[in-house]
Amino acid sequence: MQLTYKILLHKEPEGQYTAMVPALPGCITYGEDVDHAIAMAKEAIELYIEHLQETGQDIPDDSATLEYSLNLTA
């Protein structure tokens, strides 16, 4: 099964990164840098999916989600 997930990375004031997976509510983790945050997010996603499978729940993903970033000048 091929699943796609978007990971949102937010740089914290201390320099670390928060990684959030919008398709999986509550799937949030942290990393010391971008690469570490992505690795932690991959692990969190795998554990989240494992839990969904064990409890017989549907597994959502972002394969049908389009993303666009809009920049505005205020």
N, CA, C and O atoms as a DFTB+ gen file, in Angstrom:
296 C
 N C O
     1  1       0.854      -1.173       0.000
     2  2       0.000       0.000       0.000
     3  2       0.904       1.241       0.000
     4  3       1.780       1.380       0.853
     5  1       0.680       2.129      -0.959
     6  2       1.450       3.362      -1.067
     7  2       0.654       4.509      -0.447
     8  3      -0.450       4.808      -0.900
     9  1       1.200       5.150       0.580
    10  2       0.542       6.250       1.261
    11  2       1.391       7.510       1.133
    12  3       2.620       7.438       1.102
    13  1       0.733       8.661       1.059
    14  2       1.415       9.942       0.927
    15  2       1.021      10.840       2.084
    16  3      -0.160      10.955       2.412
    17  1       2.007      11.476       2.704
    18  2       1.732      12.388       3.811
    19  2       2.517      13.677       3.655
    20  3       3.697      13.660       3.302
    21  1       1.864      14.781       3.917
    22  2       2.518      16.075       3.967
    23  2       2.984      16.285       5.411
    24  3       2.258      15.996       6.362
    25  1       4.186      16.785       5.549
    26  2       4.745      17.083       6.865
    27  2       5.001      18.581       6.921
    28  3       5.712      19.128       6.078
    29  1       4.422      19.238       7.912
    30  2       4.654      20.659       8.103
    31  2       5.742      20.836       9.151
    32  3       5.640      20.306      10.257
    33  1       6.772      21.575       8.804
    34  2       7.875      21.816       9.727
    35  2       7.833      23.270      10.178
    36  3       7.704      24.184       9.365
    37  1       7.943      23.464      11.472
    38  2       7.934      24.811      12.046
    39  2       9.188      24.980      12.889
    40  3       9.422      24.220      13.828
    41  1      10.001      25.995      12.543
    42  2      11.222      26.232      13.312
    43  2      10.864      26.951      14.605
    44  3      10.231      28.006      14.591
    45  1      11.276      26.368      15.708
    46  2      11.012      26.931      17.024
    47  2      12.073      27.980      17.366
    48  3      13.168      27.947      16.805
    49  1      11.764      28.912      18.279
    50  2      12.732      29.945      18.653
    51  2      14.072      29.380      19.141
    52  3      15.112      30.016      18.975
    53  1      14.043      28.190      19.739
    54  2      15.265      27.573      20.251
    55  2      16.094      26.940      19.146
    56  3      17.214      26.495      19.393
    57  1      15.553      26.894      17.917
    58  2      16.279      26.334      16.785
    59  2      15.859      24.936      16.380
    60  3      16.236      24.471      15.304
    61  1      15.087      24.252      17.215
    62  2      14.599      22.918      16.878
    63  2      13.395      23.044      15.936
    64  3      12.923      24.149      15.670
    65  1      12.905      21.914      15.438
    66  2      11.773      21.901      14.520
    67  2      10.638      21.037      15.048
    68  3      10.853      19.932      15.545
    69  1       9.437      21.564      14.930
    70  2       8.232      20.793      15.205
    71  2       7.751      20.246      13.872
    72  3       7.702      20.978      12.883
    73  1       7.396      18.966      13.833
    74  2       6.880      18.327      12.624
    75  2       5.443      17.884      12.886
    76  3       5.173      17.150      13.837
    77  1       4.521      18.341      12.030
    78  2       3.104      18.000      12.172
    79  2       2.627      17.310      10.891
    80  3       3.057      17.653       9.790
    81  1       1.733      16.333      11.053
    82  2       1.178      15.597       9.925
    83  2      -0.328      15.863       9.921
    84  3      -1.077      15.194      10.633
    85  1      -0.779      16.844       9.116
    86  2      -2.194      17.250       9.160
    87  2      -3.200      16.127       8.892
    88  3      -4.296      16.150       9.452
    89  1      -2.863      15.164       8.066
    90  2      -3.797      14.080       7.742
    91  2      -4.019      13.131       8.918
    92  3      -4.987      12.370       8.939
    93  1      -3.113      13.183       9.895
    94  2      -3.200      12.297      11.060
    95  2      -3.301      13.155      12.315
    96  3      -2.277      13.525      12.889
    97  1      -4.509      13.476      12.747
    98  2      -4.692      14.373      13.896
    99  2      -3.895      13.928      15.119
   100  3      -3.944      12.769      15.529
   101  1      -3.164      14.875      15.685
   102  2      -2.369      14.593      16.871
   103  2      -0.999      14.008      16.579
   104  3      -0.230      13.748      17.504
   105  1      -0.680      13.796      15.314
   106  2       0.618      13.242      14.948
   107  2       1.618      14.397      14.849
   108  3       1.760      15.037      13.807
   109  1       2.302      14.639      15.965
   110  2       3.235      15.756      16.091
   111  2       4.499      15.219      16.766
   112  3       4.428      14.435      17.712
   113  1       5.645      15.653      16.266
   114  2       6.908      15.250      16.861
   115  2       7.912      16.385      16.697
   116  3       7.576      17.452      16.185
   117  1       9.130      16.150      17.128
   118  2      10.146      17.202      17.139
   119  2      11.481      16.644      16.677
   120  3      11.724      15.440      16.749
   121  1      12.353      17.547      16.197
   122  2      13.695      17.152      15.814
   123  2      14.682      18.277      16.042
   124  3      14.309      19.450      16.058
   125  1      15.940      17.917      16.217
   126  2      16.987      18.905      16.452
   127  2      17.254      19.754      15.214
   128  3      17.629      20.921      15.325
   129  1      17.057      19.157      14.016
   130  2      17.209      19.886      12.759
   131  2      16.175      19.324      11.778
   132  3      15.398      18.437      12.134
   133  1      16.166      19.837      10.550
   134  2      15.142      19.421       9.581
   135  2      15.209      17.916       9.322
   136  3      14.181      17.240       9.351
   137  1      16.406      17.386       9.071
   138  2      16.529      15.958       8.784
   139  2      16.056      15.097       9.947
   140  3      15.387      14.083       9.745
   141  1      16.402      15.501      11.156
   142  2      15.980      14.745      12.338
   143  2      14.467      14.827      12.507
   144  3      13.834      13.828      12.850
   145  1      13.878      15.995      12.273
   146  2      12.424      16.159      12.392
   147  2      11.693      15.287      11.369
   148  3      10.662      14.692      11.682
   149  1      12.225      15.212      10.154
   150  2      11.602      14.368       9.124
   151  2      11.702      12.891       9.510
   152  3      10.739      12.142       9.351
   153  1      12.852      12.476      10.011
   154  2      13.020      11.085      10.447
   155  2      12.064      10.753      11.592
   156  3      11.465       9.678      11.619
   157  1      11.930      11.676      12.526
   158  2      11.009      11.466      13.648
   159  2       9.562      11.412      13.154
   160  3       8.766      10.617      13.655
   161  1       9.214      12.258      12.169
   162  2       7.862      12.257      11.613
   163  2       7.570      10.927      10.925
   164  3       6.473      10.386      11.062
   165  1       8.545      10.397      10.186
   166  2       8.357       9.103       9.516
   167  2       8.066       8.023      10.553
   168  3       7.160       7.209      10.369
   169  1       8.820       8.015      11.626
   170  2       8.600       7.026      12.688
   171  2       7.221       7.212      13.331
   172  3       6.516       6.236      13.588
   173  1       6.841       8.465      13.589
   174  2       5.531       8.743      14.198
   175  2       4.399       8.307      13.280
   176  3       3.401       7.759      13.746
   177  1       4.544       8.545      11.980
   178  2       3.524       8.136      11.006
   179  2       3.391       6.614      11.003
   180  3       2.279       6.087      11.023
   181  1       4.515       5.912      10.980
   182  2       4.475       4.445      10.985
   183  2       3.768       3.912      12.228
   184  3       2.961       2.987      12.127
   185  1       4.058       4.479      13.393
   186  2       3.401       4.040      14.624
   187  2       1.908       4.374      14.612
   188  3       1.087       3.581      15.072
   189  1       1.564       5.544      14.086
   190  2       0.171       5.969      13.999
   191  2      -0.606       5.001      13.107
   192  3      -1.696       4.559      13.469
   193  1      -0.043       4.675      11.943
   194  2      -0.702       3.747      11.009
   195  2      -0.840       2.368      11.634
   196  3      -1.874       1.717      11.488
   197  1       0.196       1.922      12.327
   198  2       0.144       0.622      13.006
   199  2      -1.029       0.587      13.995
   200  3      -1.755      -0.404      14.066
   201  1      -1.208       1.667      14.752
   202  2      -2.315       1.746      15.698
   203  2      -3.661       1.711      14.964
   204  3      -4.581       1.014      15.391
   205  1      -3.778       2.460      13.865
   206  2      -5.030       2.456      13.100
   207  2      -5.347       1.057      12.589
   208  3      -6.497       0.622      12.647
   209  1      -4.341       0.351      12.092
   210  2      -4.550      -1.007      11.591
   211  2      -4.975      -1.947      12.715
   212  3      -5.886      -2.756      12.534
   213  1      -4.335      -1.849      13.854
   214  2      -4.656      -2.719      14.988
   215  2      -6.077      -2.509      15.485
   216  3      -6.713      -3.444      15.973
   217  1      -6.579      -1.281      15.361
   218  2      -7.923      -0.975      15.853
   219  2      -8.973      -0.986      14.745
   220  3     -10.126      -0.622      14.976
   221  1      -8.571      -1.407      13.536
   222  2      -9.514      -1.559      12.433
   223  2     -10.039      -0.253      11.863
   224  3     -11.116      -0.224      11.269
   225  1      -9.299       0.812      12.036
   226  2      -9.739       2.108      11.531
   227  2      -9.214       2.361      10.119
   228  3      -8.229       1.757       9.693
   229  1      -9.884       3.259       9.402
   230  2      -9.424       3.669       8.083
   231  2      -8.101       4.407       8.218
   232  3      -7.833       5.046       9.235
   233  1      -7.281       4.310       7.182
   234  2      -5.983       4.981       7.176
   235  2      -6.047       6.144       6.185
   236  3      -6.016       5.931       4.973
   237  1      -6.137       7.370       6.698
   238  2      -6.178       8.526       5.799
   239  2      -4.784       8.837       5.260
   240  3      -3.779       8.474       5.871
   241  1      -4.731       9.510       4.110
   242  2      -3.466      10.007       3.598
   243  2      -3.726      11.266       2.767
   244  3      -4.865      11.708       2.620
   245  1      -2.657      11.825       2.234
   246  2      -2.750      13.080       1.490
   247  2      -2.652      12.888      -0.018
   248  3      -2.359      13.845      -0.735
   249  1      -2.887      11.685      -0.516
   250  2      -2.698      11.436      -1.946
   251  2      -3.638      12.265      -2.823
   252  3      -3.321      12.514      -3.986
   253  1      -4.769      12.693      -2.303
   254  2      -5.708      13.504      -3.089
   255  2      -5.679      14.975      -2.685
   256  3      -6.553      15.747      -3.082
   257  1      -4.684      15.360      -1.902
   258  2      -4.591      16.730      -1.408
   259  2      -3.624      17.538      -2.262
   260  3      -2.503      17.105      -2.529
   261  1      -4.065      18.705      -2.682
   262  2      -3.184      19.632      -3.386
   263  2      -2.710      20.672      -2.396
   264  3      -3.429      21.026      -1.462
   265  1      -1.503      21.159      -2.599
   266  2      -0.966      22.158      -1.681
   267  2      -0.456      23.335      -2.476
   268  3       0.145      23.184      -3.540
   269  1      -0.712      24.519      -1.934
   270  2      -0.247      25.733      -2.573
   271  2       0.132      26.723      -1.484
   272  3      -0.609      26.899      -0.516
   273  1       1.263      27.362      -1.635
   274  2       1.690      28.405      -0.692
   275  2       1.470      29.753      -1.353
   276  3       1.904      29.984      -2.482
   277  1       0.804      30.623      -0.651
   278  2       0.495      31.955      -1.159
   279  2       1.261      32.985      -0.346
   280  3       1.162      33.013       0.880
   281  1       2.022      33.827      -1.027
   282  2       2.766      34.894      -0.365
   283  2       2.068      36.221      -0.618
   284  3       1.754      36.552      -1.761
   285  1       1.825      36.975       0.434
   286  2       1.191      38.273       0.347
   287  2       2.100      39.327       0.951
   288  3       2.879      39.043       1.860
   289  1       1.998      40.523       0.448
   290  2       2.715      41.639       1.036
   291  2       1.714      42.506       1.779
   292  3       0.720      42.946       1.203
   293  1       1.973      42.749       3.050
   294  2       1.038      43.539       3.844
   295  2       1.655      44.881       4.177
   296  3       1.026      45.701       4.845
